[in-house]
Every structure is written in structure tokens, then in C-alpha cells.
């Protein structure tokens, strides 16, 4: 890793020199066909994430996940059979100037035509969320991206959350929030009518996103938040490390966590919530 002085931003340093753009694009459907491209397509089909006539805004943070997502959508436009439009939106929440320059340089090199705009969210978060800024920052950034997507006439916003984000969120909720709730592949925006959030990397493991990034020679941003850099600890990293350690003895534990959200047995849980209303198993215990 390398760090831009005073920015609080770590940048993933690739093992290789930057590859030619054509080679990077070709590798997505050739080298990474099984572990990235096919899983991207499978998630789209399984959860109906992209449909005929969609206009999709792809959120570009400058990190490895959003950059590969942008390139996958460009390949889908080339090779897919559905007709849809795509816009690439990049928000500057208050990046260090060198970080912003890196974001722009990466997108220019990768031929990702971004709509870049400023939001100043880092400054706001630093003032109102002193102890736990990440949750507030994520909510504000998503709201800002929704607003920009709506402004551009999009009906969907695609974000780069991947398989590991899904299982880590599930475990965060179980261990720290005391509930069973996962990260959904799509959901309707609560405060932006007609907008839907989609996560096309839902099946793609982070390991292969990292491999693609490093082999392509791309230097992506890693969070780049000057606020969180001042704070102590991050529960998501703790969960990531915990799962990694368990995998040493049980290699498929991550897949089991993922499948758990697909296989909830309603006859063997104490309670659940639907439509804002809580239910107990006792409510139905005496029913035949």
C-alpha cells in the first residue's frame, strides 16, 4: 500500500504496470469470464437487475469495485442483447486534490465518461458524526447519488457491492445489531420515487476483483475518507478478518453465510418483521 500524505487515503498498488485498455477490457470476458463476467451476468438474470429500456446510473467512487462495475456495464452494452442506457456518475465528497486527480486519471484511461460533481459530504459528516462516521457517510453519499441519477433521468442506480460485502453485512447484523438482515441485490429507493438500487456484483468475490485490478495495473482509491481515517476501528474489517480466519478450517463458510439468507425456515425462528410490523412465532403457534 502507499499513502498520499495528509489525505488519509490508502491506494491499492498493483503488481504490474498499467495494461493497454483493449487488453484490460478483453480480460473481463476472457481471463475473468468464470469468476467475474459470468457471475455478473448470473446476478443480472437471477434478480432481474437490468431490463429492456432501463437507464442506469453507475456510481463511480474510484475504488476497485466501482471501476470494474463500470467496465462490466460497458461490455454488457457491447455484447448484451438488451437495449438500455448507462450513465457514469462520480461524486467528489471532499477528496484530497491528488485523490481527485487519480480518480479522473483512472476514468480517463479506462474510457469511463463520468459526470463528476462535488457534494462536500466529508465536511458535513465530520461535524455531525464524530464517533461513527462511516454509516452516516454511506447514507449521505447514496442519497446524493440517487439525486444525481434522478437528475439524469435514470430509473436505476448501480453500486459496486460484491459477494463479500453481502456476507459481511449479514454477520455485522447478527453479531452487532442482533438481527438477521442481509444486503439485498436490489431495493426501491424510499425517498426517490421511480428509482431502484441494484447490485450487479452480488455474486462476484472480492478476491477476483482485486486480481483484475492488480493485473490491469490500475491504482484504485480505497475509501479515501479523511474523516474515517481519524476514527478508531471499523467493525466491517473485524468481520472480514473473522471470516477469513474461519475459512482456514471451513473453506466454504462464506458460501454458507450467503445461502443462509436464501434458506430462512419461518417455522424455526422466534420472530420477524414485515412492513414495519413485528411478529412472534407465538402469534401462530396454536394454528393448525
RATA-V711853 format. One record per residue. N is the residue number from 1. RES is the residue in one small letter. NEAR is the number of other ideal C-beta (glycine too) atoms within 12 Angstrom. Layout:
BEGIN
n-><N,N>
res-><RES,RES>
near-><NEAR,NEAR>
END
This chain:
BEGIN
n-><1,2,3,4,5,6,7,8,9,10,11,12,13,14,15,16,17,18,19,20,21,22,23,24,25,26,27,28,29,30,31,32,33,34,35,36,37,38,39,40,41,42,43,44,45,46,47,48,49,50,51,52,53,54,55,56,57,58,59,60,61,62,63,64,65,66,67,68,69,70,71,72,73,74,75,76,77,78,79,80,81,82,83,84,85,86,87,88,89,90,91,92,93,94,95,96,97,98,99,100,101,102,103,104,105,106,107,108,109,110,111,112,113,114,115,116,117,118,119,120,121,122,123,124,125,126,127,128,129,130,131,132,133,134,135,136,137,138,139,140,141,142,143,144,145,146,147,148,149,150,151,152,153,154,155,156,157,158,159,160,161,162,163,164,165,166,167,168,169,170,171,172,173,174,175,176,177,178,179,180,181,182,183,184,185,186,187,188,189,190,191,192,193,194,195,196,197,198,199,200,201,202,203,204,205,206,207,208,209,210,211,212,213,214,215,216,217,218,219,220,221,222,223,224,225,226,227,228,229,230,231,232,233,234,235,236,237,238,239,240,241,242,243,244,245,246,247,248,249,250,251,252,253,254,255,256,257,258,259,260,261,262,263,264,265,266,267,268,269,270,271,272,273,274,275,276,277,278,279,280,281,282,283,284,285,286,287,288>
res-><x,x,x,x,x,x,x,x,x,x,x,x,x,x,x,x,x,x,x,x,x,x,x,x,x,x,x,x,x,x,x,x,x,x,x,x,x,x,x,x,x,x,x,x,x,x,x,x,x,x,x,x,x,x,x,x,x,x,x,x,x,x,x,x,x,x,x,x,x,x,x,x,x,x,x,x,x,x,x,x,x,x,x,x,x,x,x,x,x,x,x,x,x,x,x,x,x,x,x,x,x,x,x,x,x,x,x,x,x,x,x,x,x,x,x,x,x,x,x,x,x,x,x,x,x,x,x,x,x,x,x,x,x,x,x,x,x,x,x,x,x,x,x,x,x,x,x,x,x,x,x,x,x,x,x,x,x,x,x,x,x,x,x,x,x,x,x,x,x,x,x,x,x,x,x,x,x,x,x,x,x,x,x,x,x,x,x,x,x,x,x,x,x,x,x,x,x,x,x,x,x,x,x,x,x,x,x,x,x,x,x,x,x,x,x,x,x,x,x,x,x,x,x,x,x,x,x,x,x,x,x,x,x,x,x,x,x,x,x,x,x,x,x,x,x,x,x,x,x,x,x,x,x,x,x,x,x,x,x,x,x,x,x,x,x,x,x,x,x,x,x,x,x,x,x,x,x,x,x,x,x,x,x,x,x,x,x,x>
near-><13,16,21,24,11,13,29,27,36,24,31,32,21,24,17,19,15,22,24,16,22,14,20,36,31,21,31,42,26,20,20,31,21,18,28,40,35,21,28,46,30,22,32,35,21,20,25,17,36,36,21,13,13,34,28,40,43,48,48,42,44,46,39,41,42,44,43,48,46,45,45,46,45,29,29,33,23,16,19,24,14,21,15,27,23,39,32,41,39,39,38,32,40,29,35,26,17,23,37,29,23,34,38,23,22,39,32,18,23,41,19,35,19,32,24,25,23,17,25,20,35,37,21,21,31,25,16,18,24,14,16,21,33,27,24,26,36,29,21,30,37,33,27,33,40,34,24,32,38,25,19,26,16,34,31,42,46,45,41,39,38,39,37,36,35,35,37,32,34,33,35,30,23,20,19,21,16,11,19,24,21,30,30,23,33,29,23,17,25,14,14,25,11,17,32,32,35,41,38,47,46,39,35,39,30,32,21,32,39,29,25,45,41,25,26,37,24,41,35,42,41,32,35,40,36,29,35,33,25,19,23,13,16,22,22,29,19,18,29,23,18,23,35,22,14,19,21,11,10,14,12,14,21,31,21,19,33,28,17,22,23,18,15,15,12,14,11,10,18,19,19,21,14,9,7,7,10,14,17,13,17,12,13,15,12,7,8,4>
END
